Amino acid sequence: RNTPGYSLKGSKVIRPDGKNVSLKDDNELVTAGRLVQEDLLILEWDQNFKEHVLIGGILCFPALWTLQEKMNKPMTRIHKPVEHYTDKISNVVQRMFNNLKAGIPLWRANWYLYQDPELFAPQKEYLSHPTQKSFFEGNFWVRVERQTLLKLPKSGSIVFGIHTFIVHKSSLTSEQMFSLKNNPFI
């Protein structure tokens, strides 16, 4: 498939930045991680948990979590620190995962307010914190994650991609600021 900015030369892909990535050197996840700017996580159905479990990933830009703490955990456990991740939401997410069609991606977005623009923001789960209204009074950044879900045709595993953007509050329109301040989840 032709993707703008990428070209194939033998067993190498040339990225838009001119770097060559070998398609033979590493496992597929490592190769994919070298080709795209997204973090890539692999989720697999687990019959014991009756939900998807995180079984692998490349995580360069964590947002208040660590891959080590979440590995081999089911979705409900992964989202334990997320106050609004209720049983109802968990059931909807799992139903969506179960109904994904191979090769047809879905996407969604989420956001957080941060007090610094650092992309690499790992945090132990017990230290994790939600966005707080008090952030609006200071200097803050909005961290937006464009998240994609893609079911693989052979394994049925789900690739969860996360592309992170960080925007300073001065870049927000008054409508965007109003919407953030009046969000019922903070």
Residue, then its C-alpha position, 0 to 999 in steps of 0.5 A: r500500500n502506498t502511504p504518503g512520505y514512505s517508500l519501499k526499497g527492497s526489504k527496507v522502508i524509508r520513512p518521511d524523515g529519510k531514515n531506513v527501517s529494515l523489515k527483517d531485523d526485529n520482530e514485527l512490533v519493534t519494526a512497526g514502532r520504528l515506522v510510526q510515531e504512535d505508541l503501540l500496545i497489543l491486547e489479546w482476548d483472555q478466556n479466564f478474565k473474559e476480557h482483553v489483556l495487555i500482552g505487549g507494547i512499545l510505549c514511548f510517551p506514557a501518560l501517568w502510567t507505566l507499561q510494567e505495571k499494566m502488562n498482563k492485566p485485563m482492561t478493568r484492572i488497567h483502568k483501576p485508577v480511572e475514576h470514571y471507568t465504571d463497570k458500565i463503561s467497561n462492558v461497553v468497551q469490551r463489547m466494542f473490542n469483541n465486535l471489531k472487524a479485522g482490518i477496519p480501524l476505529w479511533r477515539a480521542n481523550w484529553y488531560l490537563y497537565q502542568d508541564p508539556e513533557l511527552f514522557a510522563p510515566q507515573k506509578e499507579y498509586l501516584s496517578h492523579p486525575t485532571q483537576k479544576s485547579f489546573f485552570e488557574g495556572n499555566f497548563w497544557v492539554r494532552v490529547e491522545r488520538q487512539t486507534l484500535l485495529k483487530l489483526p486478521k490472523s491472531g484476532s489481537i487488537v493493536f491499540g495505537i496512541h498518538t499524543f499531542i500537547v497544546h499550551k492553554s494559550s493556543l486554545t480558543s475561548e470556546q475550547m477553554f469554556s468546553l474544558k472548564n465545563n466538562p462534567f468529568i473534572 
